[in-house]
Amino acid sequence: MAETASAKTLTPDDLDRIAAELDEDPAAFFAKPVQMRWWLHGGEPGSGSDTVTIAVAEPGAKVTATCVRARPNNNYRPPMLVERVEGEIEPEQAAVVARAMLRSPLFREAAPGAAGPKLADGLKETWDFQRGGASLSKTVMEPFPDELEHVRAAFHGVRDFVVLNAERTVKSEKATGKDGTP
């Protein structure tokens, strides 16, 4: 597992303090800039990826969730269909994800099997949390630890909500033939 901390390194006590602030008032917690991200990437050549980013861009802004899904598709150039869905979510929805991240072993300890071999075609999950001067990031190689399943499920819950309630955009261009037709 690759683990990086930049700006300010957070101890378990710091994580507990941030979680307590979140529990006290989720709306106030998300009134300040914050970003949380889950990114599934890697795999065999040509594999796709999934990203869910929950963010408050500036003080007082709404909480948004952005979901990006990339999948191989020869009908597009490059041969990858990239779909994006972005919408507003309630602070309490974001709080479910933040609580899962802050209370899990994710940034508190090394994940089981994280020191295993780095396979070129292995799937990876990258988790990021940024708030104030604190920025944490951890990448976990498959097999993914069971201890993180509830964190993954929290991100998936937000993804599913946004996909059902926001407009999808395609960020890829359709492939065309020599005559310019699809």
Number of C-alpha atoms within 10 A of each C-alpha: 20 12 15 13 15 12 11 11 12 17 11 14 10 13 17 15 13 19 20 14 13 20 14 11 13 20 17 12 18 25 17 18 18 21 21 23 20 23 20 19 19 18 16 12 9 12 14 18 19 16 21 23 21 27 25 20 15 13 11 13 13 19 25 20 28 20 26 20 18 19 15 16 17 12 15 17 13 13 16 21 20 20 16 18 20 21 20 16 18 14 19 16 18 23 20 17 22 24 19 20 25 22 16 16 15 22 23 15 9 15 20 14 14 18 12 12 11 13 13 10 12 14 19 21 20 18 24 19 22 17 17 11 9 15 19 20 19 19 20 24 24 18 13 16 14 11 13 15 12 14 24 18 13 20 26 17 15 21 23 12 15 21 18 11 14 15 11 16 12 14 14 17 14 18 16 12 8 7 6 7 8 10
